Amino acid sequence: MRAVIQRVSESSVQIEGSVTASIGNGLLIFLGIEHNDNQDDVEWLAKKICQLRIFNDDSGIMNLSLIETGGEALVVSQFTLHAKTRKGNRPSYIRAARPEQAIPLYEKFISEIGKLTKTPAKTGVFGAKMIITLKNDGPVTIIIDTRQKE
């Protein structure tokens, strides 16, 4: 499971010309699910993201988590995070999970974020063509992969 996390002052998802979800201060989380991912990956990643100390405290130091700030989360599925680009110029997405496996894990991840933050996560629509807007705050962008756990 791979996530690209962006600290934002605002972000939204637009589908077919209508805004379907938006947040203020918080995290925009692009989530890619691989065919080897499971419940343990969901729980580890959700906890790691919610506890990352990447929000400024009163001294301007990144010392607070999403949980501590009461920030919002916007989760957007993105299978392209598992692109293989080593060979040729057309990315291969063979490692990305099929929808029948990915959707339950995506939904569980959203649920876990909500449980940890005590605020329901906002979402895109799995498999939809979406336009994502964001104001990256910092900028702060972090990549986490459950296979590497760095």
C-alpha positions as CSV (number, residue, x, y, z in Angstrom):
1,M,0.0,0.0,0.0
2,R,1.4,3.3,-1.0
3,A,0.3,6.8,0.0
4,V,1.3,10.3,-1.0
5,I,0.3,12.7,1.8
6,Q,0.1,16.4,1.3
7,R,-0.5,18.9,4.1
8,V,-3.1,21.3,2.8
9,S,-4.9,24.4,3.8
10,E,-7.7,23.3,1.5
11,S,-8.5,20.6,-1.0
12,S,-11.4,19.3,-3.0
13,V,-12.6,16.6,-5.4
14,Q,-14.6,17.5,-8.5
15,I,-16.5,14.9,-10.5
16,E,-18.3,15.7,-13.7
17,G,-18.2,19.5,-12.9
18,S,-19.5,19.2,-9.3
19,V,-17.5,19.3,-6.1
20,T,-18.2,16.0,-4.3
21,A,-15.9,16.5,-1.3
22,S,-13.8,19.3,0.2
23,I,-11.7,19.9,3.3
24,G,-10.0,22.8,5.0
25,N,-6.7,22.4,7.0
26,G,-5.6,18.8,7.0
27,L,-4.2,16.0,4.8
28,L,-4.9,15.1,1.2
29,I,-4.1,11.4,1.0
30,F,-3.6,9.7,-2.4
31,L,-3.9,6.0,-1.8
32,G,-2.6,3.2,-4.0
33,I,-3.5,-0.4,-3.2
34,E,-1.3,-3.2,-4.4
35,H,-2.4,-6.8,-5.0
36,N,-0.4,-8.0,-2.0
37,D,-2.0,-5.5,0.5
38,N,-4.1,-6.7,3.4
39,Q,-5.8,-5.5,6.6
40,D,-2.5,-5.2,8.4
41,D,-1.3,-2.7,5.8
42,V,-4.5,-0.7,6.2
43,E,-4.2,-0.4,10.0
44,W,-0.5,0.3,10.0
45,L,-0.7,3.0,7.3
46,A,-3.8,4.7,8.7
47,K,-2.2,4.9,12.2
48,K,1.1,6.1,10.8
49,I,-0.5,8.9,8.8
50,C,-2.8,10.1,11.6
51,Q,0.2,10.2,14.0
52,L,2.7,11.9,11.7
53,R,3.9,15.1,13.4
54,I,3.8,17.4,10.4
55,F,1.6,20.2,11.6
56,N,3.1,23.3,13.2
57,D,2.8,23.9,16.9
58,D,2.6,27.5,18.4
59,S,6.4,27.8,17.9
60,G,6.1,27.1,14.2
61,I,7.8,23.7,14.5
62,M,6.3,20.6,12.9
63,N,5.4,18.9,16.1
64,L,1.6,18.1,15.9
65,S,-0.3,15.3,14.3
66,L,-3.6,15.3,12.4
67,I,-5.2,13.9,15.5
68,E,-3.8,16.7,17.7
69,T,-4.8,19.5,15.3
70,G,-8.3,18.2,14.6
71,G,-7.5,18.5,10.9
72,E,-9.6,16.9,8.2
73,A,-8.6,14.1,5.8
74,L,-9.5,13.7,2.1
75,V,-8.7,10.2,0.7
76,V,-8.5,9.7,-3.0
77,S,-7.8,6.3,-4.6
78,Q,-5.0,6.3,-7.1
79,F,-3.9,3.1,-8.7
80,T,-1.2,4.9,-10.7
81,L,1.0,5.1,-7.5
82,H,2.0,1.5,-8.3
83,A,3.2,2.3,-11.9
84,K,6.2,0.4,-13.1
85,T,8.2,2.6,-15.4
86,R,11.5,0.7,-15.7
87,K,10.8,-0.7,-19.2
88,G,9.6,1.5,-22.1
89,N,7.6,4.7,-21.9
90,R,4.2,3.3,-21.1
91,P,3.7,2.6,-17.4
92,S,2.5,-0.8,-16.3
93,Y,0.0,-1.1,-13.5
94,I,0.2,-4.8,-13.0
95,R,0.9,-4.5,-9.3
96,A,-2.2,-2.4,-8.6
97,A,-5.0,-4.4,-6.9
98,R,-8.1,-5.2,-9.0
99,P,-11.3,-3.3,-7.8
100,E,-12.8,-6.4,-6.1
101,Q,-9.8,-6.5,-3.8
102,A,-9.0,-2.8,-3.6
103,I,-12.4,-1.3,-2.8
104,P,-12.9,-3.2,0.5
105,L,-9.3,-2.1,1.6
106,Y,-10.0,1.5,0.4
107,E,-13.2,1.6,2.4
108,K,-11.5,0.1,5.5
109,F,-8.7,2.6,5.3
110,I,-11.3,5.5,5.2
111,S,-13.0,4.0,8.2
112,E,-9.7,3.6,10.1
113,I,-8.8,7.3,9.4
114,G,-12.2,8.3,10.7
115,K,-11.8,6.2,13.9
116,L,-8.4,7.5,14.7
117,T,-9.3,11.2,14.0
118,K,-12.8,10.9,15.4
119,T,-13.9,12.8,12.2
120,P,-15.2,11.1,9.1
121,A,-12.7,11.2,6.3
122,K,-13.9,12.8,3.0
123,T,-13.4,10.9,-0.1
124,G,-13.2,10.8,-3.9
125,V,-15.1,8.2,-5.8
126,F,-13.2,4.9,-6.4
127,G,-12.5,4.5,-10.1
128,A,-14.0,7.8,-11.2
129,K,-12.3,10.5,-13.3
130,M,-11.7,13.2,-10.7
131,I,-10.2,16.7,-10.7
132,I,-8.3,17.3,-7.5
133,T,-7.6,20.8,-6.3
134,L,-5.3,21.6,-3.4
135,K,-3.3,24.3,-1.7
136,N,-0.3,22.5,-0.4
137,D,0.7,24.0,2.9
138,G,4.4,24.3,3.4
139,P,4.8,22.6,1.0
140,V,4.8,19.3,2.9
141,T,4.5,16.2,0.8
142,I,5.4,12.7,2.2
143,I,5.4,9.3,0.5
144,I,4.8,6.2,2.6
145,D,5.0,2.6,1.4
146,T,3.9,-0.3,3.7
147,R,6.5,-2.5,2.0
148,Q,9.3,-0.3,3.2
149,K,8.0,1.1,6.5
150,E,10.6,4.0,6.6
